[in-house]
């Protein structure tokens, strides 16, 4: 019975234009950011590998030839692009609630738990689909604009792809939770965009200026960015030689992981945020009057 509900839910999401209407900008933004950040990284490496700079680097004992600067562009591009699956999740569930199409689901399912469980599985799948599309687009853009020496090895690439897909899944479920709580598609979109792209970034600047960047790692955007940013920073530092702690923190900031913890802990923190909103939305939807 559950699989039939899952098939019905998946069919419902694919018969609307929402998924491709958001998938197109997702791919374009991921590709565009990857092309841009990859080009910036290549320009930087061209300067560092010039003859004049190499002489100074040898004096300082720095070997930039093995620097995997492309991982910074990968992390940043993934972080920006995963905003779209978050919006997809929020819009998908809030549209169902506001238009009362969720009523049909509840009436045809044996119970609401089964109906909501089917939705959970479908949105998890959509998060993974968006994640694969994002990682693929970012990979194409980075490869196209970066030198081969600045690219991560196969292990590093798999690590970035893994956290990228995981980030997309969690962001989708985070959006679903917010959308289920707010029920309004417009309000859901505005709140998600304002908070994740504007409000929390302002909070992060204040926290960094106050000398307490570690608090950033506990915030929703800071923790989900730390998921990919920490992996990118670790990959870069693994081939950068001896790096002072102060410079290592700067590198983490460049990767988007300022104040964040290790990738697994950042992921766990954002999972808690996701669970709070998703379970809150689940409870609100479970009690909702469908008449």
C-alpha positions in Angstrom: 0.0 0.0 0.0 2.8 2.4 0.9 4.5 1.9 -2.5 1.2 2.7 -4.3 1.0 5.9 -2.3 4.6 6.7 -3.2 3.9 6.2 -6.9 0.8 8.4 -6.7 2.7 11.1 -4.9 5.6 11.0 -7.4 3.1 11.1 -10.3 1.5 14.1 -8.6 4.7 16.1 -8.5 5.7 15.2 -12.0 2.4 16.2 -13.6 2.9 19.9 -12.5 5.4 22.3 -13.9 6.9 23.1 -10.5 9.7 20.5 -10.7 11.1 21.5 -14.1 10.3 25.2 -13.4 12.7 25.0 -10.5 15.1 22.4 -12.0 16.0 24.7 -14.9 17.3 27.6 -12.8 18.9 25.2 -10.4 21.1 23.7 -13.2 21.8 27.1 -14.7 22.8 28.7 -11.4 24.9 25.7 -10.4 26.7 25.8 -13.8 27.0 29.5 -13.9 28.6 29.7 -10.4 30.9 26.8 -11.2 32.1 28.5 -14.4 32.6 31.8 -12.6 34.3 30.5 -9.5 36.4 28.1 -11.6 37.6 31.0 -13.7 38.5 33.0 -10.7 40.4 30.1 -9.2 42.3 29.6 -12.5 43.2 33.3 -12.7 44.5 33.1 -9.1 46.6 30.1 -9.8 48.0 31.7 -13.0 49.2 34.5 -10.9 50.7 32.3 -8.2 52.4 30.1 -10.7 54.0 33.0 -12.6 57.8 33.2 -12.6 57.9 36.3 -10.3 55.5 34.8 -7.8 57.2 31.5 -7.8 60.5 33.0 -6.7 58.8 34.6 -3.7 56.9 31.3 -3.0 60.2 29.4 -3.0 61.6 31.8 -0.4 58.6 31.4 1.7 58.6 27.6 1.3 55.2 27.5 -0.5 54.4 25.1 -3.2 51.1 26.2 -4.9 51.3 23.7 -7.7 49.3 21.1 -5.8 46.6 23.5 -4.4 43.2 22.2 -5.1 41.5 25.6 -5.4 38.7 24.2 -7.4 37.1 22.7 -4.3 36.2 26.2 -3.1 34.2 26.9 -6.2 32.5 23.5 -6.0 31.5 24.1 -2.4 30.3 27.7 -3.0 28.4 26.7 -6.1 26.6 23.8 -4.4 25.7 26.0 -1.5 24.0 28.6 -3.7 22.3 26.0 -5.9 20.7 24.0 -3.0 18.5 27.0 -2.2 16.4 25.9 -5.2 15.5 22.4 -3.9 14.7 24.0 -0.6 12.2 26.3 -2.4 10.9 23.4 -4.3 10.1 21.5 -1.1 8.5 24.5 0.5 6.4 25.3 -2.6 5.3 21.7 -3.3 3.8 21.1 0.2 2.4 24.6 0.7 0.7 24.6 -2.7 -0.9 21.3 -1.8 -2.2 22.6 1.5 -3.3 26.0 0.2 -5.1 24.6 -2.8 -6.5 21.7 -0.7 -5.3 19.0 -3.1 -3.8 17.3 -0.1 -7.4 16.5 0.9 -7.7 13.9 -1.8 -4.5 12.3 -0.6 -5.8 12.0 3.0 -9.2 10.7 1.8 -7.7 8.0 -0.4 -4.9 6.9 1.9 -5.7 4.4 4.7 -4.5 7.0 7.3 -2.6 10.2 7.4 0.5 8.6 8.7 0.7 6.5 5.6 0.0 9.5 3.4 2.7 11.7 5.0 5.2 8.8 5.0 4.7 8.5 1.2 5.3 12.3 0.9 8.4 11.9 3.0 9.9 9.3 0.7 9.0 11.3 -2.4 10.6 14.5 -1.2 13.7 12.6 -0.1 13.9 11.2 -3.7 13.4 14.7 -5.2 16.1 16.1 -2.9 18.5 13.4 -4.2 17.4 14.1 -7.9 18.1 17.8 -7.4 21.4 17.0 -5.7 22.6 14.8 -8.6 21.7 17.6 -11.1 23.5 20.2 -9.0 26.7 18.1 -8.5 26.7 17.2 -12.2 26.3 20.9 -13.3 28.9 22.1 -10.9 31.3 19.4 -12.0 31.0 20.4 -15.6 31.5 24.0 -14.9 34.5 23.4 -12.7 36.2 21.1 -15.1 35.6 23.4 -18.0 37.3 26.4 -16.3 39.9 24.9 -14.0 43.4 23.5 -14.6 43.6 19.7 -14.0 46.2 20.3 -11.3 43.7 22.2 -9.2 41.0 19.6 -9.4 40.5 17.1 -6.5 41.3 13.4 -7.0 38.6 10.8 -7.4 38.3 10.3 -3.6 37.9 14.1 -3.1 35.4 14.3 -6.0 33.3 11.5 -4.5 33.4 13.3 -1.1 32.2 16.6 -2.6 29.5 14.8 -4.6 28.3 12.9 -1.5 28.0 16.0 0.7 26.5 17.9 -2.2 23.7 15.4 -2.6 23.2 15.1 1.1 23.0 18.9 1.4 20.3 19.0 -1.3 18.2 16.3 0.4 18.4 18.1 3.8 17.6 21.5 2.2 14.6 20.0 0.4 13.2 18.5 3.7 13.9 21.8 5.5 11.8 23.6 2.9 9.0 21.0 3.2 8.9 21.6 7.0 8.7 25.4 6.6 6.1 25.1 3.9 4.0 22.7 5.9 4.1 25.1 8.9 3.4 28.3 6.9 0.9 26.8 4.4 1.2 29.9 2.1 3.4 29.4 -1.0 4.2 33.2 -1.2 5.0 33.5 2.5 7.1 30.3 2.4 9.2 31.5 -0.5 9.8 34.9 1.0 10.7 33.6 4.4 13.1 31.0 3.1 14.9 33.3 0.7 15.0 36.3 3.1 16.4 34.1 6.0 18.8 31.9 4.1 20.2 34.5 1.7 20.0 37.8 3.6 19.1 37.6 7.3 21.4 34.9 8.4 24.3 36.2 6.3 23.9 39.5 8.2 23.9 37.6 11.5 27.0 35.8 10.5 28.8 39.1 9.7 27.9 40.4 13.2 29.0 37.2 14.9 32.3 37.2 13.0 32.9 40.9 13.9 32.1 40.2 17.5 34.8 37.4 17.5 32.3 34.5 18.1 32.3 32.8 14.7 31.8 29.4 16.2 28.1 30.3 16.9 27.7 30.4 13.1 28.1 26.7 13.0 24.9 26.2 15.0 22.7 28.3 12.7 20.7 26.7 9.8 22.6 28.3 6.9 25.9 28.1 8.7 25.6 24.4 9.4 24.4 23.4 5.9 27.2 25.5 4.3 29.6 23.9 6.7 28.6 20.5 5.4 30.2 21.1 2.0 32.6 23.9 3.0 34.3 21.7 5.6 35.0 19.0 3.1 36.3 21.5 0.6 38.6 23.1 3.2 39.9 19.7 4.4 40.6 18.6 0.8 42.6 21.8 0.2 44.5 21.7 3.4 45.4 18.0 2.8 47.7 19.1 -0.1 48.6 22.6 1.0 51.4 21.6 3.4 51.9 23.2 6.8 49.3 26.0 7.3 49.1 28.2 10.4 45.8 27.9 12.4 44.9 31.5 11.6 45.3 30.9 7.9 43.4 27.6 8.1 40.4 29.5 9.5 40.6 32.0 6.6 40.6 29.0 4.2 37.5 27.6 5.9 35.9 31.0 5.5 36.7 31.0 1.8 35.2 27.6 1.5 32.0 28.8 3.1 32.6 27.0 6.4 33.5 30.0 8.7 32.7 29.0 12.2 31.4 25.6 11.1 32.4 22.3 12.6 33.5 19.1 10.8 31.3 18.1 7.9 29.6 15.3 9.8 28.8 17.5 12.8 27.6 20.3 10.6 25.4 17.8 8.8 24.1 16.6 12.1 23.3 20.1 13.4 21.4 20.9 10.2 19.6 17.6 10.4 18.3 18.7 13.8 17.1 21.9 12.3 15.5 20.0 9.5 13.8 17.5 11.9 12.4 20.4 14.1 10.7 22.1 11.1 9.7 18.9 9.3 8.2 17.2 12.4 6.5 20.5 13.3 5.0 20.6 9.8 4.1 16.9 10.0 2.3 17.5 13.3 0.5 20.6 11.9 -0.6 18.7 8.8 -1.6 15.6 10.8 -4.1 17.8 12.8 -5.3 19.9 9.8 -9.0 19.9 9.1 -9.6 18.7 5.6 -13.3 19.6 5.3 
